[in-house]
Amino acid sequence: MRVITSIYLHCRPELRDDWLAGGDVDADVEEAGPQEEALRALTLFYNVSWFPKSMGADLGLLEEERDFFKRELVRMQEGEEGDEVLGERDWGGEVGWS
C-alpha cells in the first residue's frame, strides 16, 4: 500500500488519464451518454410497471402497451415456415416459453 500511496501522491491521476484504466478513454466517454439514457429508460419502465399510480401513469395506456407486446410475441412465434421460432431451437428436445 505504501508504494501505491506514494505513486498517487507524486503523480495525481486526472479524469481522462488512459494509463490508469488501460483502455480507450475517449470511446468510453462517447458510449457513456447512450448507456445512461438506456439505463434511465429502463428505470422509468420498471417504476411505471410496478408503481403506476405513484408515477402518474395512465392505466389504460399501460394495458394497451401490454397488449402490444403480447401481439408482437404472438407475431414472432408464428413466423414464416422454415424460420426459427423465438425460444425454440434444435437442441435435441423441445425448448419453449412457459
C-alpha positions, 0 to 999 in steps of 0.5 A, a space after each residue: 500500500 505504501 508504494 501505491 500511496 506514494 505513486 498517487 501522491 507524486 503523480 495525481 491521476 486526472 479524469 481522462 488519464 488512459 494509463 490508469 484504466 488501460 483502455 480507450 478513454 475517449 470511446 468510453 466517454 462517447 458510449 457513456 451518454 447512450 448507456 445512461 439514457 438506456 439505463 434511465 429508460 429502463 428505470 422509468 419502465 420498471 417504476 411505471 410497471 410496478 408503481 403506476 399510480 405513484 408515477 402518474 401513469 395512465 392505466 389504460 395506456 399501460 394495458 394497451 402497451 401490454 397488449 402490444 407486446 403480447 401481439 408482437 410475441 404472438 407475431 414472432 412465434 408464428 413466423 414464416 415456415 422454415 424460420 426459427 421460432 423465438 425460444 425454440 431451437 434444435 437442441 435435441 428436445 423441445 425448448 419453449 416459453 412457459 
